């Protein structure tokens, strides 16, 4: 029997849970019985949200202003951000954060206990980052999960993996990318415990599947970040946008062979951390007057340049001059991790850091309500492209975007609910003629090859030749994998690799199309 819901949420991070929680509370107040299905491919808290250390940005003090936050966002996005969207997110942000606090989210306060301890990060002109130690994302995720679990209309399905969206295409109709009448009716979902693909039908579906980090060798994203939502939407004839704008966090901890990379938060540089070469010399003065507090793209390119010039595998972040007691208070996890894993005493040792893929500014194109070009399909969070980030994301704006657009998607979903009708002739998943693949080593090796192509040719600094080579190599992997996919019963490794190949294609295609350097996209052949 198919699972039937009013609302299906694919992903259980801040975006998905904000949306689900709002819907559940709304209909509970109206005393209406509804069903909300939240599916997540591992345990519910294993999300990109959980790994967000720094904080969530919002105008919180009287000294700050909406105008300043808007301007900071526009500058960081190289003025490619949609100002209307920026104004919406900045103006609505404080109200959404207040709701997170009402759900039980804790943020650090000043020692007197009344005012929030606001931090300042790269690109911000004022202190406006609310944080909880150095695990802000995990704290928000904890509070949202507790709230979601307390609402009876929300059912969370762990270890369920969305394979394909259901649209008019599955009804045997021909669908084109720019059609205005395509509709989404839910998803085919793999129950990873049984190996069976089940039908999850829903009047409205929300994609909140996070990032794409695992198409690169170095990433701060968890292993689940394989671009599933973006790839599914693209196959369903959704529209992608700004996929070339990939943020590399300048300071991931250098641990060869480890994935994901442990993140050394931007807030460490905000606290006073100074970047140095392996010889111990400062270098940011050669790149930007803001030194170590310059925006991430500038810092990442500077580090990449210094590493390539010297042939070094990493640079250093120096916090030896900082107040150690205060540092431990702000960054207990970072301090403990550096001590326990690398034996570093941050009072006298420098932290070895390297840039790592961190955040995708583009994604599935949505409007100001989180609606895709497919009716009754919404996308929120890192998998979406709202226009907020433009060519580069301002630090700590991503959690803010997720919670603001989670709310806006909920509002539009309720408004259009009466128009959402499920057809009764949706077919079951058909895997006749497929078998379990005997050699998953093929998938493992193709994945390694993909990571290598993206890291070497489509990284921080690009060239036309590198991009062409990446596309040529990717096409060979695509053809090999499609043959394997068609012959095989679906599994998470096979589907994840399929999605990663599609997402990598979109990144390369959009990078090739952009003829000027802007924000995170830097092509040496575009330098005039």
N, C-alpha and C positions, 0 to 999 in steps of 0.2 A: 504493500500500500504506500502511495506517496505521502510524504509529510506535507501538510497544508498549513500555511501561516498567513496572517495578515501582512506581516513585515519580516523580511529576511535580512539579516546583517552579516556580512562576510568580513570577519575581523573583529578582534576584541580589545583593541587599544582605546586610546582616549576618544578618537573620532566615533568608532562604532558604539562604544558603551555610552557616550554622551547622548547619541541619537536614540538608542534603545531605551535608555533610562527616561528620557523626556517623553517618549511615546507611551511608555508604561504608566508613568505618573499621570499623564493627560487623561488616558482612558480609565484609569482607576478612579480619578476624581469624578468622571462622568458615570461611574459604575457600569462601564461596558466591558464585557469579556472579549479580550482579543488574544492572539498568540503572536509572540515575537520570538523568532528563532535566531540565535547568535551562533555562528559556527566558527571554529578556530582550529587550525591544523595541528596544534600540539596542546599544551595546557593553556588555560585561559589567560594567564598573566605573561606568557612569552610573546611579547610584542615589541615593536620599535619604541613605543611609549616608555616601556620599562627601562630602556637604556638611555633615556634622555637625562643627562646629569644636571645641566646648568640651571634651567628654570623656565619660567613663563613670563613673558614681558607684558606689562600693562602700565598705563598712567595711574599711579597710585598716590603720589604725594602732591601737595599744593604747589611745590616748586616746579613740577613737571607740567607739560601740557600736551593735549592731543596733537596740536600742530607740530610740536617737536618730534613726537613719535612718528607721525605721518611723514615728515620730512626725512627723518633718519631711514625709514623704510624705503622711501623713493630713492634716496642717494645710494643705499646698499644695492638696490635692484637696478642700478644704472639707468634709472628713469624709464625702464621698460615695464615697471609694475603698473597695474591698472589703478589709477588714483582713486576712483570710485570704490573699488574693492578695499583698498588700503584704508580709506576713511571708515568704511563699514566695520572692518575688523578692529581698528584702533578704538573707535567710539563704543562698540558693543563689548569689547574685551573685559573691562572691569566688572560689568554685570555678570558675565559668564563665569569669571573667576570667583566672584562672590558665591555663585551657586556651587562651585566645586568645594568651597570652604564649608558651605552648609551641608554638603554630603559627608563632611568629616576629613577633608584634606587639610593637612597641617603644613604651614610655611614657617620658616624661621623668623623669630622676633628679636628685637633689640634686647639688650640685657635687662632693661627696666620692664620688659614683658608686655608693653602696650602696642608699640609701633612695629610694623614688619621691617625686617632687616633687608632693605632693598639693595641689590647688587648692580654693578654697571659692567657691561660687556662690550666687546669690540663693536664699533659702529653706532653705539648708543650715546646720545648727548646728555643723558641724565641717568640717575639711579632709579631703575624701574623693573628690575628682575626679581620676582618672588621666587624663592627657592626653599627646598628642604634639604639641608646638608648638601651632599653631592649626589643625591638620589631622588631628585624632584619627580622625574617621570614615574619611578617605581611607587612613590607615595601617592601620586594622582591615580595611578592604575589600581593600587590597593583600595583607595576610597571608592572609586567608581565600581569596582568588582563587588565590594561589600554592598553598595547601594543596589546594584543590578540583581544580586542574589536575594535581596530582601523583597523584590517585586515579583509577584506570582505569575505575571503574564510573560516574563522573560525566561526562556529555556536556553541554556548554554550547552552546545554540543562540542565537547573537546575531542580532538583526534579525528575530526571530519575535514576533508579537504575539497574545496570547490574546484571542479574540473572544467566546467563550461557553463556559461550563462544560457538561459533558455529565452529565445526571442521568436519572432515570426518565422525565422529561418527553420526552426525545428518543426514548424507546422507545414513545411513544404513550400513556403513562399520565398520568392526571390527578394533579397534585401540588399540595398546599396548604402554606402557609407553616409551619403548626405541626404538620405530619405528623412522625411519629417514624421513618418507614421510608424516607424519601428517601435516595438514594445518589448519590455522585459517581463518574464513571468516566473522568475526564480532561477534555480541553478541545478545542474547535475552535480552531485556531491559524493565523493568517495569516502565510505566508512573505512578508515584505515585498520580497524580491528577485524573486520570481516572480509575486506578486499572487494566488497560489492559497491557499485555505484547506485546511489539512491536519488529519488526525485524529491527535491525541496521546492514546492510551489509557493509563490507569494504574490500578493497584489502589488507590493512595492519592495524593491531590493536596494540595499545600500552596500557599495564597495568601500571597505575601510581596511585595505590589505597592506598598507605601509609601503616600504621602499623597495629598492632594487639592488642593494649593496653587494649581493653575492655574485654579480656579473664581474666583479673586480677581485684581484688577489688580496688587497688590503681593504678592509671595511670595518667600521665600528658597528654595523648593523648585525642583528642576530642571524643565525643560519636560516631562519624562515623568510628573510627578506629577499624574495626571488621574483618580484614584479608580477605576481599572479593576477592581481586585479586588473592591472594595466593591460596585460596580454589577453586576458579573457574579454575585456571590453573592446580591445582592438579587433579581435577575431569576430566579435558580435557586431562589428561595424561602428564602434565608438570612435571618437576622434582624439588623437594624441596632440599634445602641444608642449613646446619648450623643453623637449626631452634632452637637448644638448646641454642644458644648464645643470651640471652635476657638481654638487659642493663636496670638496675634499676637506675634511677637517684637518687643519694644519698640524695638530698635535695629538696623534694617537701614540700610545706607548710602543716603542720598538721592541718587539719580541718575535724574531724570525720564525716563520712557520705556524704562528698561532692565528686562529681566526674564530670569532671576530677579534679585532684589535681592541685592547682596553683603551677607553677614551680618557684623555687628560683634558678636562673641561676647559672651554674658552675662559671660564671664570677664573682659572688659575692665572692667566695673563692679566685679567682685570684686577686680580688681587696684588699684582706686582711682579709676576714671573717675567723673566727676560730671556729671549732666545739668543743662543750662542752657537758658533761652529764647534766642531770637535776639538779645535785648538783653543777653545774658550773665548773666542773673539765675538763681540756683538756684530750684527750685520744688517739689522732692519733699518738703520739710518741711511743705508744705500738705496732703499726702496720706497720708503714712505715716512713723512714727518710724524705720523702717529705711532711710529716704531712698532712695538709688539702688540699694540692695541688697534692696528689697522684692520680693516675687514678681512674675513677669512680667505677670500680669493687671492688677495694681495699677499697675505702671509704664506699661504700654501705655495704660491708661485715662487716667492722669495726662497722658501726652504728648498723647493724642488731645484731651483737654480743653484743654490749653494751646494747641495748634495751632488749635482751633476758636475759642477766646476771642480770640486775636490775629490770626486769619486767616492764620497762617503755614503754609508747606508743610512745615516740618520744625522740629526743635529741634537742640540741639548736645550732643555728648558731649565733655567736656573732660578730656584726659589730660596737659595741658602741665606739671602739677606732679609727674607720676610720674617715676621713675628711667628715663630714656630707654634706657639700655643694657639694663637688665633687661626693659623693655617690648619692645624689638626681639627679644630672646632668646625671650620668651614668645609674641609675636605678629608673627613675621616677615612672614607673608602679608598681614595687615591693614595693617601699616606700609607694605609695598611697594605694595599696591593703592591705598591713599589717596594715596601719593606719585605713582604712575605714572598714575592715572586722573583724580585731582582736583587734583594738584599741591600736596598738603597736606604741610607739615612739622609733624609731631605734637608737636614741642618748643614750637611757638608757635601752631599753628592748631587750632581746634576741629573735630570731625568732625560733619558734618551727618547726622542720623539721623531715620528715620521708622518707625512700626510697620508690619510686613508679616506676612501669614499665614505661619505657621511650622510648626505641628504640629496634627494632629487627635487629640484625646484619645479620641474614640469610634471606631466602626468596626463590623466584623462581630462580633456577639456570640460569644464563645468561653468554654469552661470552663477549669478550671485546667490542662488538658493541651493547650490550643490547639484543641480540637475545636469545630466549628460545630454547628448543629442538623442538618446534612446529613452522613450517615455517610460516613466516609473522605474528608471535606474538612476540612482544617485551615487556620487563618489565624494568622499570627504577624507581629509588628512593627506598624508604624503603621496598617496596614489593619485590624487587629483591635481589639476592645475587651475587654480581660481584666478590667477593674475596678481595675487598678493606679492609674490617673491620676485617677479620679473627675472632679471638676469642673475640675481644672487639673493639668498635669504639672509635677512638680518637675524642675528643671534636671538634665540628664544622666542621668535615669532611663530614657530611651527606648532607648538602645543596650543598657542593662542588661536591660530587659524583653525585647528581641529575642533576646538570646543565651540568657537563662534559658528563655524559652518555645520557642525553637528546639530546645533540649535536651529539654524536657518533651514536645513534640510528637513528637520522634524516639522517646522511650521508649514512648509510647502507640502509635505507628505499628508498632513492632516487636512489641508485645504483641498487637495485633489483626490482624497480617498474615495469619494463616491464615483469618480470616473474610472477607478482601477477595477477591471473585471478580468477574471481568469477564464480562459477557454477550457473546455472539458476534453479536448482531444490531444493533449500533450503526450507524445510517445515516451515510453521507458527508454533508458540507455540501451543502445544496441552494440554489443561487442562480439557478435557472432563471427567466427572464423579467426579470432585472435587467440594467442597463447601467452603463457608467462615466459618472458625472455630468459634465456639460459645464461646470458653473459651480461650482467649489469656493469662489468668492468668497462664496457663500451660507453656507458653513460658517464662513469667516473672520469674516463680519459677525455671525452668530449667536453665535459665541464671544465676540466683543467685547461684545455686548449682555449675555450671561450674566455676564461678569466685572464689568461696570458695575452690574448688578442686585445681585450679591452684595456688592460693595464698598460701595455706597451704602446698601443697605437691611439687609444681614445681616452687618455688620462688628462692630467692637468694642462699639459702643453701638447698641441696637436699640429699636424701638417696635412696638406692635401694628399700627399703620398701615403702617409700613415693611415689616413681615413680610407683611402681606396683599397689599400692592402687589407685593412680590417674587414671591409665589406666583402672583398673577394674570398677571404678565408672563412668568414661567417657563412657565406652561401654554401660552401662545401659541407660545413657542419650541419647546416639546416637540412640539406638534401639527405644526408646520412640519417639524421635523427627522425625526419618525417617518415622515412621508410620503416625505421624501428617502431615508431609510434603507431603506425597503421597496422603493424603485425602483432602488437603487444596488447595484453590486458593492461589497463591503466594502473600506474603505481605512482607514489609521490615523487620518487627520483626522476622518472621518465617525464611526468607532467611539469615538474619544476624546471627541468632543463629545457623543455619545449617553450615554457614561458620566458626563461632567461634569454633564449635565442631571439624570440620576438622582440623583447624589450631592447636587447642590444642592437637589433636592426633599427629600431626607432631612434635610438640615441645616435647611431652613426649617420642615418639618413638625415636627421635634422641638423647634425653638426656639419655635414657636407653642404647643406642648403644655406647655412648662415655665413654670409660673406663679410661680415664685420666682426671685430672682436668686441665682446661686450660681457661684462661681469665674469661669469665662470667659464665662458667659452673663449679660449685663447688659441688661435691658429697662427703659427709663425708666418704662413704665407699671406695672411691678412694684414701684416704689419706694413704700413705705408713707408 
